[in-house]
Amino acid sequence: MKLHFTILVLLITVSIYCESQIREETVGRDYREGLNPVDEIPLFNKEEIKKKGFKTAYIVYHPPSWDGDYCSCSYNDTITTYHFDREGRISDKTQMTWLGMYGAVVWFDTLGNWTKRVNLRKKEGKIVKSDTFYYNLKPDSNSRYQVIREKIGEDSIITSIYFEKFKTGFDTAIVNTNYYNPEGKLIEEKSYSTEKYKRLNDEAGSFDYKYGYDSMGRLIYYMSVGAYYYSRIFYPPYGKLTETIDVRTEKLIDSDVKRIDISQSRIILTDGRSQIFLIRLEKNSKLYKLKSVTSYDSDIPYIEYYEIIYQ
């Protein structure tokens, strides 16, 4: 569903500013290892990671296969590496594109804020640093971030401000504000870019997303403020039904059915275009050792594998 996908692509641009334990690493249809608040299936479980004493997790990408067999090509690639602290929280994350042409290393504090980010790129066969960003201003830094945490009643507000070094000195470039309910669920996220920053960046813009949940904490509503549609989500016995509704007429625009099949050894997510298999690390584990993604957008199924290795 194109409308569905557009919202999710925009969401990833600000997800890095949220708390790491509120915005769990999740596995969804639209992101291989993404931050997808719509599917809400955690890739990691910090309690189990702490109990088992895992310090590192590697996501190994195995190239596509068109015949359904596991591909053992020579160019399998580790695209993401996570390190965990003693409490099972993500302490840093290194993510590379396939074949390692570009990537980034991000360090988190115990509250989930990222304290430092180093962009990487491959030059003459070697990985080199390209840009470094800090929360706190450094003498040689061209940007910095500031996080402001507030409590209003039982709700929490986290505002992340990105400062850019302009010709006239440091000034505000982007402001992201996330609102959480007492259960820690994201209920609204806003972002806007200043006019000064927009003049330097054609892709800069603003958005405002809102989310609603049922008594079980499941997402049942989300919308982009100002858009002509919103989404309602239902949870029938077979899985999840997402309806896209016209704001002006309240008529159904589109619907997306996802079947969710859960057992002791695996989880299967199926919709009209793809199927995701999550193989548990062991029986009833909340960690996974293999994720396969099968896409049906063409006449021949397109199968990718993501192996998860814990140490």
Number of C-alpha atoms within 10 A of each C-alpha: 11 7 12 17 12 10 14 17 12 12 17 15 11 17 18 15 21 24 19 20 16 15 20 22 20 19 22 21 21 14 13 16 18 17 26 23 23 18 16 16 16 19 20 19 17 22 13 15 22 16 11 12 16 17 18 19 20 21 22 18 22 23 18 19 17 13 11 12 9 15 16 10 11 8 11 16 18 21 20 21 19 19 19 19 18 14 15 21 25 25 23 21 19 20 21 19 14 17 13 17 14 18 20 19 19 20 18 18 16 14 13 20 21 23 17 18 19 17 18 21 19 15 11 7 9 9 14 14 15 13 13 18 19 18 19 13 15 11 6 7 14 17 21 22 21 16 17 10 11 11 11 9 8 10 15 18 18 19 20 22 20 18 21 19 14 15 7 6 9 14 17 19 20 21 20 22 21 24 22 19 16 10 11 16 20 23 18 19 23 18 20 16 19 15 14 13 19 15 10 10 11 8 10 16 14 13 16 17 20 17 21 17 16 10 6 6 11 16 22 18 20 21 21 18 13 11 12 12 20 22 22 17 21 16 16 10 9 11 16 19 17 18 19 23 19 16 15 8 9 11 12 14 12 15 14 14 18 19 18 17 14 12 11 12 14 20 18 17 20 19 18 13 14 17 19 22 18 21 23 19 17 13 12 11 14 20 21 23 17 18 24 21 20 21 18 14 11 8 6 10 18 17 23 21 23 23 17 21 15 20 10
